């Protein structure tokens, strides 16, 4: 017997579908159910690597963690990674299948319906409940005939659908009613309840609107979820990046970290753990004048390394970075950023661009060569030498998602020694460090998930500034599980018994 399915769709992008799905995954898991997440197609430059080496959207990896299960490619069988000019790299079941334009991808979609159905069946056969996330809005009528992520999935999975709207952006009642009006009757019948998300204030003030919604559509509002501040759960896409606080240093005792906002920035959630450290301001910059003032500048990953390198030069950020390096001010370069700071990028097969060789910034002693094979791996490593990220021999974990292979100049020091990839023993070198040790490059994403790496970096930056953290008399508080935190909020503000009844799941027995 296949497990029931609950689907979260939204009135628009970035209304909170990913976070609601994550919260429901943890809430039902805490109730003793074996829960698995699913999203048929994800378009995002934030990606993750499964234990088997498959590439999936970061949001589904987060949701798997909320379910307390390892991530798997079946949870996100299709990942689109935008490359510009209406083209995306298409990743199917964890493996890059090539780059397609929008027209060619739409023509390819019918072949993917069988892939989606197979993943859904496998997941439903392994658990008690699958929580499914939609994408964008099901009311995008121009996309409906080619839909493989919203109502197509709801029908294929026989899902009960909760339609979420974001009240924080305004117009939530119009968005919910308008969505219902634009849906076909068989699609409207799938929606069993509304969820109003990111509410601030007294719910009683909403009651007349909620009554109107049900009278107009016949669908009840099953939850009004409050805004949850400073939630430490990875965001899905660049819409959330647009809303990041681009603040400058707020005080003499605050560390200022500037991340270069590349046009095709990828895996910017690498730096979210730093944002939540006390006394640290992380801002995303696109102005060369902001490079000099930061305590640390990070050049992040990129989906289009060569074109983003050209952007750095056009905006004079490349010049500012070179000047910063010459003064001995610290720079961290991750993945594509590491490649840009090297001596050259060779691409004889035209994998990423039409240019066979592009000169890098010459800050790191490396050369990158692009080839047809994409490396996706979970990595265990250790510090190759003492840097501002790790002591020599210190354990580090992360993951790789990149096309180009990096080679160091003779005698140039590496940042890390790779000990294992995807669980298999390995012995390889990663990244590079400049002669003064002030510029560190690595191909590893996710290293700031490790508390030791964060602590060492921030101690180094505070030492450079002469900052001595003020002692605290407050007792140390136990760490907060962010998944439990958001799950508890949703449980308090969602009609959970009614949702369980709609799914045919017995009430919780306490």
N, C-alpha and C positions, 0 to 999 in steps of 0.2 A: 504494500500500500504506500502511495506517495504522500509525502508530508504536505500539509496546507501551506499556502503562501500569502504573505501580507506585503502589499506594495505601497511605497510612498512616491506619489507624483506631486508635481508642483505647478503653480500658476505661471512660473517663470524660472529662469536660472537663478541660482544663489538665493533661494528662499529658505534654505536650511534643510534640504532633502537629505544630504549626506549625514549631517549631524543627527537628525531625527532617526534615520536608519541605524546609525551607530548606537544611539540611546536605546532603541527598541531591541537591538541585538543583545546589549548587555542586560537590559531589564528582563527579557525572557530567559537569558542564560542564568541570571541570578535566581530565577524561579525553578531552575532544575531542568529546563528543556535544552536539548542539543539544537543549537541554532546555527544557521549558515547564511552569509550574505550573498547577494547577487546583483550585478548590474551588467546587462548584456553588452552595452557599448559605452565607453567612456572617452571623452575628448579632453585631454589634459596633458600638460608637460610635467606634472608631478607624478612620478612613477615609482614602483617598488619592485623588488625581486623576490620571488618565492623561494623556498628552500631547494626546489628542483632547478632553479635558474630561469624560471619564466618571468616575463615582465607583465605587470598588471598596474591598474591605477592605484595611486596611493590611498585613495578613499576606501577601496575594498580591502586593502591590507589593514587599514585602521579598523574597519568593521570586523574583519576576521579576528583581530586582537581583542576587540570588544566581546566577541563570541568565545574567546579563549581557545581558539583553534588556529593552526598554521594557515597562512594564506595559500590559495591554490588558483591556478589559471582558470579553472571552471567558474570561479567567482566573478571574473571579468574577462570573458573570452575575447572581446574586441576592444582594443585601445588605439585611439587615433591621436597622434602626436603632431600638431600643426607645424608646418615647415615654412609657411608663407606662400603667397601667390595661389591661394585656394588649393594647396596641396597638403597632404598629411602622410606621415609614415604610418602604415597600417600594421598593427601587431595583432595576430590571431593566435589564440591559445598559447600566449607567452612568447611567440617568435615573430620577429619582424619579417613581413612578407613583401616589403617594398614600399614605394611611394606612389600614391595615386592622387589625381586631381578629383575635384568634386563630382564631375560628370561620370568619370570612370568608376569612382567608388559607389555611386548610386546604382550603376549597372551591375556591380559586384555583389550588392547587398542580398539578392535572392539566394546566392550560394551560402550566405552566412546564417540563414534561418535554420538550417539543419544543425549547424554548430551550436547555435543558441539552444535549440530544443534538446540536444544531447547533454549539454551542460546542466540545464535545468533538471532533466530526469535523473542524472547522476547525483546532483545535490539533494534532490527531494527523496531519493532512496536511502540517503545516509543520515537523515536527521528528523527532528520532530517539527521543525518550522524553518522555512526560508523567508528572510526579509529582503525584499527587492527594492532597489532604488531606480527611479526613472531618471530622465534627463530633460532639461529645458521644460517645455510645456507640452502636454498632449493636444493642446488646441492650436498648434502650429499647422493650420490646415493645408498649407502647401507641402508639408512633409508627410502628411498622414498616409498617402498611398505607398510611401517607401519606409514607413516606420518600422524599426526593429528594436526599439528601446522603451517605448511607452505602452500604448494599448495593445500593440502586437504581443508584447511579452505578457501583459495582464491576461489576455485571452489564452495564450499558450500555457500559462502557468495556472489558469483558473484562479486568479488572485483576487482577493478583496483589496480595494484601493482606498487609501486615505489621501485626499487632496490637500496639500499644504499651501498656505499663503503667508506672505511676510507682511505683517502689519506695520513694521518699522519703516518701510519704504512708502507707506500710504496707499490708499485705494484698494485695500484688501477685499472689501465686499464686492466691488466692481470686478476685481480679478477673479474671484471665485464664481460669481454668477456668470460672468462673461465666458469663462472656461467651460462651464456646464452648457451654456447656450450653443457653443461651437462644436461640442462633441456630438458624434452620432448616437442615436438612442441606445444601441448595444454597448457603446462605450460608457455612456452616462450610467447605465445599469451596474457597471463595475464599481462605481464610487459609493462607498458605504458611509463615509463620514468626512467632514472637513476638520483640518487642524490649523488653527491660527497661531503663527509662530512669532517669536521675538516681541512679545507684548510687554509694555511698560505701563503700569497703572492699576486701577481698580477694575476687575473683570465685570463688576456690576454695571459699569458704564457702557459695556458692550452688549448688554442683554437684548436691547431692542433690535440691534443689528443681527444678533444670532437668531432671534425669533423670525426676523424677516427672511434670513437665508433659508431657514427650514421651510417656511411657508412658500417661498418662491421656488425652491428647487426640490423640496421633499427630502433633502439630505440633512441630517443633524450635524451640528458641530460637536465633535467628540473630545476636543481638547483646545485649550488656550494656553500655550506654552510661554512662560515669561522669558524675557531676555536674560541670558546667563553670561555675566561679565567674565573676562579673562579666562576663557575656556581653553585649556591646553590640549587641544585635539587638532591634528593637522588639517589644514584647509585643502580643498580639492583643486582649485584653479585660480587663474589670474584675476577673476572678479574680486576675490577676497584680498588679493594683493593691492588692488586699487584702493581698498578701504584701510590699508595699513596706515598706522600713525607715522607720518614722515617727520617726526620731531627731531629737533636738534638737542644738543646736550642740555639737560635741565638743571645742572648744578655742578659745583666743583668736584663732588664726590661721585659723579656718574660717569661710567665708561660709555664712550660714544663709538658704536660700530656702524660703519656705512657699507651696505651691500649695493654693488653696482646693478642697477635695474636694466639688464640687457633686453633688447626687443624680444628675443626668443629665450628668455630666462627659463630654466628648468629646475625642478626640485628645490625651489626657493624655501620650501618648508624645512630644508636642512638646518636653517638658522632659527627656527621657532623656539627650540629649547633655550637659546640665548636670550630671546625676547622676554622670557619669563623669569630670568635671573634678577634678583634685587640689585638695584644700582646700575643697571645696564639699559642703554637706549639703543635699539636697532632701527635703522632707517634705510630706506631704499632710495638711491640717488641716481640722477641722470644728468648731472651738471658737473663739469670738470672743476668748478670752483669749490665744490664740496669735498673734494678728495683730500686736500691738505689738512683740513681741520679735524678729521676723525682720528681716534686712537688706533683703530684698525680698519682697513679697507678690505672687503672680500669681493673677489671676482668669481661669481658663481658659475654653475653649469649652464649650458646652452644647447638648444636643439639644432642650431645652425651656427657652428663655431666660426666659420670663415666670414659670413655676413655680419655676425655680431662683432667680430674683430674689426671689420671695416667701419662699423658704427662707432666703435671706440675711437678710431682715428678721426672720423668726421667731426665728432663732438669734443675732440681734444682731451678726452679722458685718457687715451693711451699715453699722451704726452705727460699728463699729470701723474699717471701711475709710474712711468719711468723716472720722473723727477722724485717721486716719493721713495722709490727703491734706491735711488742714488744717495738719498739722505739717510738711509738706514731706518726709515719708518716702516712698521710692519705691514705686510700684505699677505693675505691667505688666498690661494687660488684653488678652486675645486672643479674637477672634471674638465669641461670645456674651458673654464677660466684658466686652468693649469696649462692647457694646450695653447691658449692665446699668449701666455706669458713666456712661452718657449722661443727658440730661435727660428723655427720654421714649421709649417704645416704642409706636408706633401700629400697630394691626392691624385696619383697618376691615373686612377680608374674613374675619376669624376664622380666619386661616391656622394660627395656633399656639395661640390660646386664645380664650375667649369675651369677653375684655375688649378693647374697641376702643382704649383708651389706658391705659397704665400708666406712672406716673412712675418714672424711674430714680433713681440715687443722686446725680445732678447733679454729678459730679466731672469729667466730660469734656464739652466743649462740642459735643455731637452729639445728633441725633435719629435714631431708627431707624424705618423704615416697612416692614412686612412685606407681601409680595405673593406671587402664585402661582408666580413663576419662581425656581427655585433656581440659584444661581451656583456652578458647579464649574469651576475654572480653575487651571492652573499659571501662575505669575506671575513676571515679572522686574520689579524695581522699583529705585528708588534713594532714599536718604534725602532727605526734603523739607527737613529742617533738622537741625541737630545735636541728637541725643538720646542717652540712655544706651545705645541700641541701635546707632546708626550715625551717622557723620559726614554732613553734608550732601553729597549726590551719591554716597555710597558705594553700591555695588551690593549688592542683596539678592535672594534667591530664596525662594519659598515657594509655597503653594497656598491657594485659597479653597474653602470648602464652607459656604454659608450661604444662608438665605432672605431675611433682611431687608437693606435697603439703608440705608447710613449717610450722613447729610448733616451737614455742620459748620455751626455758627453763623457768621454773617458775620464774616470776618476771622480766624476760628479757624485755627490752624496744623494741617496734616496731619502724619502720621508719615512716610509714604512717597509717592512719586510712582510710579504704576504705568506701566511702559513697554510691557509686552506681556502678553497673556493667551492661553494656548494657542497661542503662537507668532505671533499676530497683533498688529501694532503697536497700542498703546493709549496714551491720555494721560488718566489719571484720578488722583484723590487717594485715599489710604487712611488710615483711622483718624484720630486726633487726639491732640494734646498739650495738657495744661493750661497755664495762664499761667506757672507756675514751672518747667515742664519736668520735674517729678518724677513725673507720671502720664502714661504713654504707652499708647495704645490702638491696636491694629491688627486687621484682619480676616485677616491672613496667618498660616496655620499653617506649621510646618516651618522657621521662620527660624533656629532654633538649630542646624540642620544646618551652617550656615555658621560656620567657625572665627572669622572676623572679628567676627561679631555676638557670639559667646560671649566672645571676648577683650575686646571693648569693655565689655560689661556687667560682667564680673567685675573689670576694672580700675576701673571707676566705683565698684562696691561696696567694693572694697578701699580705695580712696581715701577713701570716706566713713568707713570704720572706722579709717583710719590704718594699715592692714596693709601691710607691705613684705614681699613674698615672699622667703623665704630663698634665696640663690643656690645653685645646684647645681653640683657639680664633675663630675657624671656626664655623659658624652657623650650627646647627643640620640639617642634610639632611633628607628628608622624606625617609622612607624605600622603597627599590626597590622591586617590585613584580617580582620575578625571572621568573615566567611563562610568564608574559608580555614581559620580556626582551628577552627570547629565541624565543618567538613567533614573536616579531618584527624583529629579525635577520633573521628568516626563511622567513618571508613575503618579506623582502627586496631582498632575494637571491634565491627565488623559483619562478617559473613562475606560480603564483597563478591563474591568469585568465585561463590558459590552463588546470590546474588541475581541476578547478571548471567545465570547459566545459566537461572534460572527465567524470566527475561525474554526469553531467546533472543538476548542481546547478547553478542558475542564478548568474550573476555577482553582486558584492557588489554595492549597491547604497549609495553613500555618499552625 
